[in-house]
């Protein structure tokens, strides 16, 4: 298994970031997201908002794998819990198909910055595990690790885009 951790900040309060995060699709930085459908949404007994979404993503396969893999779309399950009392957004995202090739998991935590409560801290942990043998699994994981920072930048730009749209409306 390969692991990548990232910590970053948004120059916006948690309330605005968590709202933008929920409404981040579509945006110009997520053209690979074909659809985003809410499967379930409810408020639990503690007042936390739970959301489960199905994302359909389309992407490119590395050249070295395209000859024997016919993978262009992937189905992703995204679960989130927004706790307004604790001012915390937790999310987990993972693929539900192509598991014989790769299991990709991403965990995020959004909370007010400890140094400046007008900013939002984001901690991201990504894990990639491939069951493929003969060194191919390591190659798949290495490819995912290499691309993840670029994907993370695009994801955060999408949230910033929605934040800017919110600001221009209000």
C-alpha angles and dihedrals in degrees: 000000000000121000133198125185127192135179124195144149139231117215090229135082120270094248092059094041094050090049091049091046091058091050099039096118125112106030134139091259095056103058087134090066105091095181143354118201128180108229097178138000128176144146114239128216090272092056095253119145112232119195131180118190135181113219123192111204130187122202149150126275118222114264092243091057102038094085094065103021123073097192121136104137131047133190115224128191115211122191123184139177120198114195108189092183093057091032092231135133117196122186137177124191128185140161117254096193137050089040092150086064104035145347109207119187129181127187124190134186121192119189139146113285113259091221098045122016090200087070132065124228119213125197116190128188120185126187127190123191126176123186092201116124137214093054093299092107091056089049092053091048092047090051091051093048091050093051098040099083090052091049091048091054090052091048092051092046087056092056090046089052091055090045090054091048090051091050093051091050096050 
